[in-house]
Amino acid sequence: MLAGDAGLSETLQAARAHHAAHVVAFERDDTTNLQIEAALRRLVGAGRRKPPLSVHVAMRSPVLLRESREMRSAEMRARKADDPPLAIDSKPFSLDEMSARALLQRESQVLLSRAKQLGHERVHLLCFGFDVDAEALAVRVFSSLWSIHFGAPRVTVLAPDAAGAEAAFRARYAEAFATPALWSPDIAFMPFDWELASIGPALMQAVEEARGAPSAAVVATGADPRNIQLAIALKRAGNSGLRWPIPIFMAETSVSEFSRQYASGEGGAYYAFLRAFGAHQANSTRKRVIEGALDRGAAIAHEHYQKGLGKREPMSMRALQAATRDWGEVLETYRAANRAVSDAAMVKMWDAGWRPAGKKEKGETEPTIADDLLPQMAQREHDRWVAERLIAGWRPLRRVRSAIMISWRTTS
């Protein structure tokens, strides 16, 4: 433990941070984390390091996260084959994004199954509050939760300042709304001040009339005590007459005794139940931040695409692990795309009729997909890919835009 300002080169030098294998810049302020990275670049200078010093830079702002990743991509694009190895390998990350991805990887089949049980035409996520956790989850839903059994995913946000929340979201993801002929996020913001009104039949009726009944709910107001209060009220109202028997995902900063006791997710098939997500203890781990555990599937997906590994013999576990070695060299835009592909894998397995086997269950290691499902799944994957690219900030060229619209018309 060393006291000092981590943004200063002198403090980092005293800590011998430039001699470490990994440095995690984990201050509350994004700009401080960027200053730590810049200070490390000055300390390392032009010295050669193999492997380079990995600097994991935490970002809470979606805009700064995207810009930091683009800066990393620009640095890698500018490199020539005979350039010396990088001294610093910047690895921007977001705990909020990690939390959302972990939830979808774990819960996507629960969301799909409940939507199917309730007879919904699309998976509809209802957010009470729209803090960074809720926004990150909404973005991941739009990027990954596309099933052949439902229409495009839908998100509804209830917030005291609905107009302000909508304006901020549209500003951060302007490209996603720029080409509605291709795709535009099905998201709506409705005013609801939980300090002045309660969760009850009147609110539920208003949501149903405007957007339809939800398939799941997220409670993420930015304050743990308020999240607990709203989650309890929502569970009680949802189970009153089984009006909204849905999973309720409650955001929390740290694991609490309440979440251990009452947000374990236990409930009947048609019963509203609580599950907690987002605790720093679960996300701020070596496995997730430094080892990139959530990206293993994305790294393998990239290797399958790049080298055609899917056409070869089934890969051993050793081969799968080896396929992740070059993941650090992939440009950020493609890393983001492969993360969404990986997160959508559980949706595809559910579409094909498969679920993960339990610890004591015997299962198949090479599940098959019926031939008649492949055209539908291919079309849905294309829809998902278009949405993911747009919400990631891509813009279609004019000539490509018209070609895509024509191809969709001829297949619909």
C-alpha positions as CSV (number, residue, x, y, z in Angstrom):
1,M,0.0,0.0,0.0
2,L,1.4,3.4,-1.0
3,A,-0.2,6.7,-0.3
4,G,-0.2,9.3,-3.1
5,D,-1.8,10.7,-6.2
6,A,-2.0,7.8,-8.7
7,G,-2.2,10.3,-11.6
8,L,1.3,11.6,-10.9
9,S,4.4,10.0,-12.5
10,E,6.3,10.3,-9.2
11,T,3.7,8.2,-7.3
12,L,3.7,5.5,-10.1
13,Q,7.5,5.5,-10.2
14,A,7.7,5.1,-6.4
15,A,5.3,2.1,-6.7
16,R,7.5,0.7,-9.6
17,A,4.3,0.4,-11.6
18,H,6.3,0.6,-14.9
19,H,7.9,-2.7,-14.0
20,A,4.7,-4.5,-13.3
21,A,3.0,-7.0,-15.7
22,H,-0.4,-5.4,-15.2
23,V,-1.6,-2.0,-13.9
24,V,-5.3,-1.5,-13.2
25,A,-6.4,2.2,-13.3
26,F,-9.5,2.0,-11.1
27,E,-10.2,5.5,-9.8
28,R,-13.8,6.8,-9.7
29,D,-13.0,9.5,-12.2
30,D,-12.5,8.5,-15.8
31,T,-10.1,11.3,-16.6
32,T,-7.9,10.3,-13.6
33,N,-7.6,6.8,-15.1
34,L,-6.6,8.2,-18.4
35,Q,-4.0,10.3,-16.7
36,I,-2.6,7.2,-15.0
37,E,-2.2,5.6,-18.4
38,A,-0.5,8.7,-19.8
39,A,1.9,8.8,-16.9
40,L,2.8,5.2,-17.4
41,R,3.5,5.9,-21.1
42,R,6.0,8.6,-20.0
43,L,7.6,6.4,-17.5
44,V,8.1,3.5,-19.9
45,G,9.0,5.8,-22.7
46,A,10.5,4.1,-25.8
47,G,11.9,1.2,-23.8
48,R,11.1,-2.2,-25.2
49,R,9.0,-4.6,-23.2
50,K,8.0,-8.1,-24.1
51,P,5.3,-8.6,-23.3
52,P,4.1,-5.0,-23.1
53,L,2.8,-3.5,-19.9
54,S,-0.9,-4.1,-19.8
55,V,-2.8,-1.1,-18.5
56,H,-6.4,-1.8,-17.8
57,V,-8.2,1.5,-17.8
58,A,-11.7,1.6,-16.1
59,M,-14.3,3.8,-17.8
60,R,-17.8,4.7,-16.6
61,S,-18.7,7.0,-19.5
62,P,-19.9,5.1,-22.6
63,V,-18.6,7.9,-24.7
64,L,-15.1,7.8,-23.2
65,L,-15.1,4.0,-23.3
66,R,-15.8,4.1,-27.0
67,E,-13.2,6.9,-27.6
68,S,-10.5,5.0,-25.6
69,R,-11.1,1.9,-27.6
70,E,-11.0,3.8,-30.9
71,M,-7.6,5.3,-29.8
72,R,-6.3,1.8,-29.1
73,S,-7.5,0.7,-32.6
74,A,-5.9,3.8,-34.2
75,E,-2.6,3.0,-32.5
76,M,-2.6,-0.6,-33.7
77,R,-3.6,0.4,-37.3
78,A,-0.7,2.8,-37.5
79,R,1.8,0.1,-36.6
80,K,4.1,-1.3,-39.3
81,A,5.3,-4.9,-39.6
82,D,8.9,-3.9,-38.7
83,D,7.9,-1.7,-35.7
84,P,9.3,-2.7,-32.3
85,P,6.8,-4.3,-29.9
86,L,4.5,-2.0,-28.0
87,A,5.7,-0.9,-24.6
88,I,2.2,-0.2,-23.4
89,D,-0.9,-2.2,-24.2
90,S,-4.0,-0.1,-23.2
91,K,-7.1,-2.2,-22.4
92,P,-10.1,0.0,-21.7
93,F,-12.9,-1.7,-19.8
94,S,-16.2,-0.9,-18.1
95,L,-17.5,-2.7,-15.0
96,D,-21.0,-1.7,-16.1
97,E,-20.5,-3.4,-19.5
98,M,-19.0,-6.5,-17.8
99,S,-22.0,-6.6,-15.4
100,A,-24.5,-6.4,-18.3
101,R,-22.6,-9.0,-20.4
102,A,-22.3,-11.4,-17.5
103,L,-26.1,-11.1,-16.8
104,L,-27.0,-11.8,-20.4
105,Q,-24.6,-14.7,-20.7
106,R,-26.2,-16.2,-17.5
107,E,-29.8,-15.1,-17.8
108,S,-30.7,-14.9,-21.6
109,Q,-32.4,-18.3,-21.6
110,V,-34.4,-17.3,-18.5
111,L,-35.6,-14.1,-20.3
112,L,-36.5,-16.0,-23.5
113,S,-38.3,-18.8,-21.7
114,R,-40.3,-16.4,-19.6
115,A,-41.3,-14.3,-22.6
116,K,-42.4,-17.5,-24.3
117,Q,-44.4,-18.6,-21.3
118,L,-46.2,-15.3,-21.2
119,G,-47.0,-15.4,-24.9
120,H,-45.1,-12.2,-25.7
121,E,-44.3,-11.2,-29.3
122,R,-40.9,-9.8,-28.3
123,V,-38.7,-9.8,-25.3
124,H,-39.6,-6.6,-23.4
125,L,-37.2,-5.2,-20.8
126,L,-38.7,-2.6,-18.4
127,C,-36.2,-0.4,-16.6
128,F,-37.0,1.5,-13.4
129,G,-34.3,4.1,-13.6
130,F,-31.6,4.4,-16.2
131,D,-28.3,4.6,-14.5
132,V,-25.1,3.3,-16.1
133,D,-26.0,-0.3,-15.2
134,A,-29.4,-0.1,-16.9
135,E,-28.0,1.7,-20.0
136,A,-25.2,-0.8,-20.4
137,L,-27.8,-3.7,-20.1
138,A,-30.1,-2.0,-22.6
139,V,-27.2,-1.7,-25.1
140,R,-26.3,-5.3,-24.7
141,V,-29.9,-6.4,-25.2
142,F,-30.1,-4.5,-28.4
143,S,-26.7,-6.0,-29.5
144,S,-27.3,-9.7,-28.6
145,L,-30.9,-10.7,-27.5
146,W,-32.3,-11.5,-31.0
147,S,-34.3,-14.8,-31.3
148,I,-36.1,-16.4,-34.2
149,H,-39.1,-16.8,-31.9
150,F,-39.6,-13.1,-31.2
151,G,-39.5,-9.7,-32.9
152,A,-36.8,-7.2,-32.2
153,P,-36.0,-6.6,-28.5
154,R,-37.9,-3.8,-26.8
155,V,-36.8,-1.6,-23.9
156,T,-39.0,0.8,-21.9
157,V,-37.6,3.2,-19.3
158,L,-39.4,4.7,-16.4
159,A,-37.6,7.7,-14.9
160,P,-38.4,11.0,-13.1
161,D,-36.8,13.0,-16.0
162,A,-37.8,10.8,-18.9
163,A,-37.2,13.5,-21.5
164,G,-33.6,14.1,-20.2
165,A,-32.8,10.4,-20.1
166,E,-34.0,10.0,-23.6
167,A,-32.1,13.0,-24.9
168,A,-28.9,11.7,-23.3
169,F,-29.3,8.2,-24.7
170,R,-30.0,9.5,-28.2
171,A,-27.0,11.7,-28.1
172,R,-24.7,8.9,-27.0
173,Y,-26.0,6.5,-29.6
174,A,-27.0,8.9,-32.4
175,E,-25.9,6.5,-35.2
176,A,-28.4,3.9,-34.0
177,F,-31.2,6.3,-34.7
178,A,-29.9,7.7,-38.0
179,T,-31.1,5.0,-40.3
180,P,-34.5,3.8,-39.2
181,A,-35.0,2.0,-42.6
182,L,-32.3,-0.4,-41.5
183,W,-33.0,-0.5,-37.7
184,S,-33.6,1.8,-34.8
185,P,-33.7,0.8,-31.1
186,D,-37.2,0.1,-29.9
187,I,-36.8,2.1,-26.7
188,A,-39.3,4.5,-25.1
189,F,-39.0,6.7,-22.0
190,M,-42.0,7.3,-19.8
191,P,-42.1,9.7,-16.8
192,F,-42.4,8.0,-13.4
193,D,-41.2,9.6,-10.1
194,W,-40.8,6.9,-7.5
195,E,-40.6,9.6,-4.8
196,L,-44.1,10.8,-5.6
197,A,-45.9,7.7,-6.9
198,S,-46.0,4.0,-6.1
199,I,-45.8,0.9,-8.2
200,G,-49.3,-0.4,-8.6
201,P,-52.2,-1.2,-11.0
202,A,-52.4,2.3,-12.4
203,L,-48.7,2.3,-13.4
204,M,-48.8,-1.2,-14.7
205,Q,-51.9,-0.4,-16.8
206,A,-50.2,2.6,-18.3
207,V,-47.1,0.6,-19.3
208,E,-49.2,-2.2,-20.8
209,E,-51.3,0.2,-22.8
210,A,-48.3,2.1,-24.1
211,R,-45.7,-0.6,-24.6
212,G,-47.2,-4.0,-23.7
213,A,-46.5,-6.2,-20.6
214,P,-42.8,-6.6,-19.8
215,S,-40.9,-9.9,-20.0
216,A,-38.4,-8.8,-17.3
217,A,-37.6,-5.7,-15.3
218,V,-34.4,-4.0,-14.2
219,V,-34.3,-1.7,-11.2
220,A,-31.3,0.6,-11.5
221,T,-31.7,4.1,-10.1
222,G,-28.2,4.7,-9.0
223,A,-28.8,4.1,-5.3
224,D,-28.8,0.7,-3.6
225,P,-31.4,1.5,-0.9
226,R,-33.8,2.9,-3.5
227,N,-33.2,-0.2,-5.7
228,I,-34.1,-2.5,-2.9
229,Q,-37.3,-0.6,-2.0
230,L,-38.5,-0.5,-5.7
231,A,-37.5,-4.1,-6.3
232,I,-39.6,-5.3,-3.3
233,A,-42.6,-3.1,-4.4
234,L,-42.3,-4.4,-7.9
235,K,-42.1,-8.0,-6.9
236,R,-45.2,-7.6,-4.6
237,A,-47.2,-5.8,-7.4
238,G,-46.1,-8.3,-10.0
239,N,-47.3,-11.3,-8.0
240,S,-50.6,-9.6,-7.1
241,G,-52.9,-11.7,-9.3
242,L,-49.8,-12.8,-11.2
243,R,-50.0,-9.7,-13.3
244,W,-46.3,-9.5,-14.0
245,P,-44.7,-12.8,-13.1
246,I,-41.3,-11.8,-14.3
247,P,-37.6,-11.9,-13.3
248,I,-36.6,-8.6,-11.6
249,F,-32.9,-7.8,-11.9
250,M,-31.8,-5.4,-9.1
251,A,-28.6,-3.5,-9.5
252,E,-26.3,-3.2,-6.5
253,T,-23.0,-1.6,-5.8
254,S,-21.8,-4.3,-3.4
255,V,-23.2,-7.7,-2.3
256,S,-25.6,-7.0,0.6
257,E,-27.2,-9.2,3.2
258,F,-30.5,-8.4,1.5
259,S,-29.4,-9.7,-1.9
260,R,-28.0,-12.9,-0.3
261,Q,-31.3,-13.6,1.5
262,Y,-34.0,-12.3,-0.8
263,A,-32.5,-11.8,-4.3
264,S,-31.4,-15.4,-5.1
265,G,-33.8,-15.8,-7.9
266,E,-35.9,-18.6,-6.5
267,G,-39.5,-18.7,-7.6
268,G,-42.1,-20.7,-9.4
269,A,-42.6,-20.9,-13.1
270,Y,-45.1,-18.1,-13.1
271,Y,-43.8,-16.0,-10.2
272,A,-42.0,-12.7,-10.0
273,F,-38.6,-13.2,-8.4
274,L,-35.5,-11.1,-7.6
275,R,-32.0,-11.5,-8.8
276,A,-29.2,-9.1,-8.0
277,F,-26.4,-8.1,-10.4
278,G,-23.6,-5.6,-10.8
279,A,-21.8,-5.9,-7.5
280,H,-18.2,-4.8,-7.6
281,Q,-17.1,-7.9,-5.8
282,A,-18.3,-10.0,-8.8
283,N,-16.8,-7.7,-11.5
284,S,-13.6,-6.3,-10.0
285,T,-11.8,-9.6,-10.1
286,R,-8.5,-10.7,-11.6
287,K,-10.4,-13.3,-13.7
288,R,-12.6,-10.7,-15.3
289,V,-10.5,-7.6,-15.5
290,I,-7.0,-9.0,-16.2
291,E,-7.7,-12.5,-17.6
292,G,-10.7,-11.3,-19.6
293,A,-12.8,-14.3,-18.7
294,L,-16.0,-12.8,-20.3
295,D,-14.1,-12.5,-23.6
296,R,-13.0,-16.1,-24.0
297,G,-16.0,-17.0,-26.1
298,A,-15.5,-13.9,-28.2
299,A,-11.9,-14.7,-28.8
300,I,-12.8,-18.2,-30.0
301,A,-15.5,-16.8,-32.2
302,H,-13.0,-14.6,-33.8
303,E,-10.6,-17.5,-34.5
304,H,-13.4,-19.6,-36.0
305,Y,-14.2,-16.7,-38.3
306,Q,-10.6,-15.8,-39.2
307,K,-9.1,-19.2,-39.7
308,G,-12.2,-21.3,-40.6
309,L,-11.7,-23.5,-37.6
310,G,-15.3,-24.5,-37.7
311,K,-14.6,-26.5,-40.9
312,R,-11.9,-28.5,-39.2
313,E,-12.2,-31.4,-36.8
314,P,-13.8,-30.6,-33.4
315,M,-11.3,-28.5,-31.3
316,S,-9.9,-29.9,-28.1
317,M,-9.9,-27.8,-24.9
318,R,-6.2,-27.1,-25.4
319,A,-6.8,-25.9,-28.9
320,L,-9.7,-23.7,-27.7
321,Q,-7.4,-22.1,-25.1
322,A,-4.7,-21.6,-27.7
323,A,-7.2,-19.8,-29.9
324,T,-7.4,-16.9,-27.4
325,R,-3.7,-16.1,-27.6
326,D,-4.0,-13.6,-30.5
327,W,-7.1,-11.9,-29.1
328,G,-5.1,-9.0,-27.8
329,E,-4.1,-8.1,-31.4
330,V,-7.7,-7.8,-32.6
331,L,-8.8,-4.2,-33.3
332,E,-11.4,-3.0,-30.8
333,T,-14.2,-2.6,-33.3
334,Y,-14.0,-6.3,-34.1
335,R,-13.5,-7.3,-30.4
336,A,-16.8,-5.5,-29.7
337,A,-18.5,-7.3,-32.6
338,N,-17.3,-10.7,-31.4
339,R,-18.3,-9.9,-27.8
340,A,-21.9,-9.5,-29.1
341,V,-21.7,-12.7,-31.1
342,S,-20.5,-14.6,-28.1
343,D,-23.2,-13.1,-25.8
344,A,-25.8,-14.1,-28.4
345,A,-24.6,-17.8,-28.4
346,M,-27.0,-18.8,-25.6
347,V,-29.9,-17.3,-27.6
348,K,-29.0,-19.4,-30.6
349,M,-28.8,-22.5,-28.5
350,W,-32.2,-21.8,-27.0
351,D,-33.6,-21.2,-30.4
352,A,-32.3,-24.7,-31.4
353,G,-33.9,-26.3,-28.3
354,W,-30.8,-26.6,-26.1
355,R,-30.0,-25.4,-22.6
356,P,-26.8,-25.7,-20.5
357,A,-26.6,-29.0,-18.6
358,G,-26.5,-28.8,-14.8
359,K,-23.5,-29.9,-12.8
360,K,-24.8,-33.4,-12.3
361,E,-26.5,-33.8,-15.6
362,K,-25.2,-35.6,-18.6
363,G,-25.3,-33.6,-21.8
364,E,-24.1,-33.3,-25.4
365,T,-20.8,-31.6,-26.1
366,E,-21.6,-31.2,-29.8
367,P,-25.3,-30.1,-30.0
368,T,-26.9,-30.1,-33.4
369,I,-29.2,-27.6,-35.1
370,A,-32.0,-28.7,-37.3
371,D,-31.5,-27.8,-41.0
372,D,-34.9,-26.1,-41.3
373,L,-33.9,-23.7,-38.6
374,L,-30.7,-22.5,-40.2
375,P,-32.2,-20.0,-42.8
376,Q,-34.3,-18.4,-40.0
377,M,-31.3,-18.2,-37.7
378,A,-29.1,-16.8,-40.4
379,Q,-31.6,-14.0,-41.1
380,R,-32.0,-13.2,-37.4
381,E,-28.2,-13.2,-37.0
382,H,-28.0,-10.7,-39.9
383,D,-30.7,-8.5,-38.1
384,R,-28.7,-8.7,-34.9
385,W,-25.4,-7.8,-36.7
386,V,-27.0,-4.7,-38.2
387,A,-28.3,-3.6,-34.9
388,E,-25.0,-4.2,-33.1
389,R,-23.0,-2.3,-35.8
390,L,-25.3,0.7,-35.6
391,I,-25.4,0.9,-31.9
392,A,-21.6,0.6,-31.8
393,G,-21.4,3.8,-33.9
394,W,-21.1,2.5,-37.4
395,R,-22.8,4.2,-40.3
396,P,-23.8,2.5,-43.6
397,L,-22.6,3.8,-46.9
398,R,-25.4,5.1,-49.2
399,R,-24.9,2.4,-51.8
400,V,-24.7,-0.3,-49.2
401,R,-27.7,1.0,-47.4
402,S,-30.0,0.6,-50.5
403,A,-28.6,-2.8,-51.3
404,I,-29.4,-4.1,-47.8
405,M,-32.9,-2.7,-47.9
406,I,-33.5,-4.4,-51.2
407,S,-32.2,-7.8,-50.0
408,W,-34.4,-7.6,-47.0
409,R,-37.5,-6.8,-49.1
410,T,-36.9,-9.8,-51.4
411,T,-36.5,-12.2,-48.4
412,S,-39.5,-11.0,-46.4
